[in-house]
Amino acid sequence: MVVAFKERILVRIKVKLFASFRDIVGKKEEDVEIEEGATVQMLLEQYIDRFPDMARFREHIILSVNREYGPSKLTLKDGDEVSFLPPVSGG
């Protein structure tokens, strides 16, 4: 029996981190590779796995792809830039 494995294709994404996220991760940006077809939400979940302190912002995080706000279900493409922004409060 021959088993064929699907080749894993990775795309490279630039992640920018602001305010609290910069403090949690320890840097303001990084390049990451993620499996082709991954969504912004999947990328966020990977970050929460790596940095559990980000989980407290999960429901209120502001996500941006290529400097435009968008849904977390958006599929990422090679070269995309994703920004994680904490919720804003003030008065």
Backbone as CSV, one residue per row, in Angstrom:
resi,resn,N_x,N_y,N_z,CA_x,CA_y,CA_z,C_x,C_y,C_z
1,MET,0.854,-1.179,0.000,0.000,0.000,0.000,0.898,1.239,0.000
2,VAL,0.610,2.156,-0.885,1.367,3.401,-0.977,0.527,4.511,-0.391
3,VAL,1.119,5.257,0.513,0.424,6.383,1.126,1.061,7.665,0.611
4,ALA,0.263,8.517,0.021,0.770,9.797,-0.490,0.485,10.876,0.545
5,PHE,1.506,11.621,0.869,1.343,12.724,1.803,1.234,14.019,1.034
6,LYS,0.320,14.835,1.440,0.184,16.150,0.834,1.371,17.008,1.285
7,GLU,2.012,17.619,0.336,3.148,18.484,0.651,2.659,19.707,1.415
8,ARG,3.335,19.988,2.515,2.998,21.178,3.306,3.570,22.404,2.615
9,ILE,2.716,23.333,2.316,3.159,24.576,1.710,3.013,25.669,2.755
10,LEU,4.091,26.393,2.969,4.086,27.454,3.958,4.107,28.818,3.274
11,VAL,3.464,29.775,3.906,3.519,31.159,3.443,4.178,31.990,4.537
12,ARG,4.873,33.022,4.127,5.588,33.885,5.068,4.740,35.134,5.330
13,ILE,4.532,35.419,6.612,3.701,36.539,7.057,4.528,37.430,7.966
14,LYS,4.369,38.745,7.836,4.980,39.682,8.786,3.916,40.017,9.823
15,VAL,4.263,39.832,11.085,3.342,40.133,12.182,3.866,41.351,12.932
16,LYS,2.994,42.352,13.068,3.336,43.550,13.833,2.552,43.525,15.137
17,LEU,3.241,43.847,16.216,2.653,43.775,17.553,2.691,45.154,18.192
18,PHE,1.568,45.574,18.751,1.462,46.906,19.326,1.142,46.848,20.821
19,ALA,1.607,47.860,21.525,1.302,48.101,22.946,1.516,46.844,23.793
20,SER,0.466,46.358,24.434,0.566,45.204,25.338,1.133,43.976,24.645
21,PHE,0.782,43.773,23.377,1.281,42.595,22.655,2.783,42.682,22.438
22,ARG,3.279,43.873,22.198,4.729,44.059,22.061,5.413,43.674,23.371
23,ASP,4.834,44.074,24.484,5.402,43.735,25.791,5.366,42.225,26.048
24,ILE,4.262,41.582,25.691,4.110,40.148,25.934,5.082,39.334,25.079
25,VAL,5.194,39.676,23.800,6.032,38.915,22.871,7.499,39.308,22.991
26,GLY,7.753,40.560,23.358,9.128,41.013,23.523,9.752,41.603,22.278
27,LYS,8.928,41.853,21.276,9.405,42.513,20.057,8.229,43.169,19.358
28,LYS,8.549,44.110,18.475,7.467,44.838,17.811,7.012,44.187,16.507
29,GLU,7.844,43.321,15.932,7.420,42.596,14.734,8.283,41.369,14.537
30,GLU,7.743,40.427,13.769,8.504,39.238,13.422,7.920,38.622,12.163
31,ASP,8.758,37.897,11.455,8.319,37.130,10.295,8.037,35.712,10.757
32,VAL,6.894,35.179,10.341,6.527,33.814,10.708,6.083,33.069,9.455
33,GLU,6.195,31.764,9.513,5.683,30.919,8.442,4.464,30.184,8.982
34,ILE,3.445,30.132,8.150,2.198,29.476,8.532,1.723,28.667,7.324
35,GLU,1.000,27.619,7.590,0.553,26.745,6.515,-0.389,27.483,5.567
36,GLU,-0.195,27.238,4.276,-1.049,27.849,3.261,-2.510,27.520,3.563
37,GLY,-3.375,28.502,3.415,-4.795,28.319,3.694,-5.180,28.713,5.107
38,ALA,-4.196,29.066,5.935,-4.482,29.471,7.314,-5.191,30.825,7.321
39,THR,-6.001,31.012,8.334,-6.724,32.270,8.496,-6.035,33.140,9.548
40,VAL,-6.483,34.375,9.615,-5.971,35.286,10.640,-6.246,34.705,12.026
41,GLN,-7.416,34.113,12.215,-7.770,33.515,13.507,-6.805,32.388,13.870
42,MET,-6.420,31.584,12.894,-5.476,30.489,13.155,-4.117,31.049,13.569
43,LEU,-3.700,32.123,12.935,-2.443,32.769,13.305,-2.531,33.296,14.735
44,LEU,-3.647,33.944,15.064,-3.839,34.447,16.425,-3.779,33.308,17.431
45,GLU,-4.412,32.186,17.131,-4.402,31.049,18.052,-2.986,30.511,18.241
46,GLN,-2.173,30.529,17.190,-0.779,30.116,17.336,-0.042,31.040,18.297
47,TYR,-0.304,32.337,18.193,0.337,33.286,19.107,-0.135,33.070,20.539
48,ILE,-1.414,32.801,20.719,-1.931,32.556,22.071,-1.306,31.282,22.648
49,ASP,-1.087,30.271,21.802,-0.407,29.057,22.266,1.021,29.374,22.707
50,ARG,1.704,30.208,21.931,3.094,30.571,22.250,3.186,31.540,23.422
51,PHE,2.205,32.448,23.521,2.225,33.504,24.534,0.859,33.543,25.225
52,PRO,0.635,32.676,26.200,-0.675,32.556,26.849,-1.228,33.860,27.428
53,ASP,-0.367,34.821,27.768,-0.868,36.096,28.301,-1.720,36.853,27.281
54,MET,-1.596,36.521,26.009,-2.415,37.176,24.989,-3.869,36.714,25.045
55,ALA,-4.120,35.584,25.666,-5.473,35.008,25.691,-6.493,35.937,26.330
56,ARG,-6.074,36.732,27.282,-7.045,37.612,27.961,-7.613,38.675,27.020
57,PHE,-6.972,38.891,25.878,-7.443,39.871,24.895,-8.225,39.218,23.750
58,ARG,-8.319,37.890,23.757,-8.857,37.126,22.624,-10.162,37.712,22.065
59,GLU,-11.100,38.047,22.898,-12.418,38.498,22.434,-12.437,39.955,21.966
60,HIS,-11.397,40.718,22.275,-11.435,42.152,21.985,-10.272,42.637,21.127
61,ILE,-9.454,41.729,20.672,-8.294,42.112,19.882,-8.736,42.718,18.548
62,ILE,-8.009,43.697,18.096,-8.266,44.314,16.802,-7.243,43.732,15.825
63,LEU,-7.733,43.191,14.719,-6.884,42.534,13.733,-6.869,43.340,12.439
64,SER,-5.701,43.471,11.875,-5.543,44.194,10.625,-4.679,43.365,9.692
65,VAL,-5.083,43.292,8.417,-4.292,42.610,7.398,-3.980,43.625,6.303
66,ASN,-2.694,43.809,6.068,-2.237,44.775,5.067,-2.838,46.166,5.309
67,ARG,-2.857,46.536,6.591,-3.300,47.844,7.065,-4.788,48.119,6.865
68,GLU,-5.554,47.050,6.729,-7.006,47.179,6.641,-7.634,46.236,7.655
69,TYR,-8.615,46.757,8.397,-9.310,45.916,9.359,-10.134,44.898,8.594
70,GLY,-10.135,43.679,9.097,-10.869,42.639,8.396,-11.299,41.535,9.316
71,PRO,-12.068,40.610,8.763,-12.577,39.501,9.572,-11.471,38.500,9.908
72,SER,-11.620,37.854,11.042,-10.620,36.872,11.468,-10.635,35.628,10.587
73,LYS,-11.670,35.463,9.761,-11.773,34.307,8.870,-11.018,34.510,7.556
74,LEU,-10.429,35.682,7.368,-9.699,35.999,6.152,-8.512,35.047,5.988
75,THR,-8.366,34.470,4.801,-7.254,33.565,4.511,-6.007,34.379,4.194
76,LEU,-4.901,34.004,4.813,-3.643,34.724,4.625,-2.918,34.249,3.379
77,LYS,-2.210,35.199,2.751,-1.415,34.903,1.571,0.041,35.258,1.847
78,ASP,0.932,34.659,1.080,2.351,34.943,1.218,2.596,36.446,1.090
79,GLY,3.355,36.983,2.047,3.694,38.403,2.024,2.733,39.304,2.763
80,ASP,1.638,38.755,3.286,0.690,39.586,4.039,1.337,40.133,5.306
81,GLU,0.812,41.257,5.751,1.243,41.872,7.001,0.039,41.895,7.946
82,VAL,0.183,41.246,9.080,-0.893,41.161,10.071,-0.491,41.965,11.293
83,SER,-1.405,42.802,11.769,-1.163,43.575,12.988,-2.134,43.128,14.068
84,PHE,-1.593,42.960,15.278,-2.410,42.665,16.458,-2.410,43.932,17.313
85,LEU,-3.607,44.490,17.483,-3.748,45.710,18.283,-4.649,45.422,19.469
86,PRO,-4.245,45.838,20.656,-5.080,45.609,21.833,-6.297,46.524,21.782
87,PRO,-7.320,46.192,22.553,-8.494,47.060,22.595,-8.101,48.440,23.106
88,VAL,-8.809,49.427,22.598,-8.530,50.809,22.984,-9.591,51.265,23.958
89,SER,-9.146,51.916,25.016,-10.111,52.491,25.959,-9.693,53.916,26.239
90,GLY,-10.595,54.648,26.720,-10.277,56.043,27.007,-11.560,56.831,27.146
91,GLY,-11.375,58.111,27.216,-12.586,58.902,27.376,-12.366,60.305,26.943
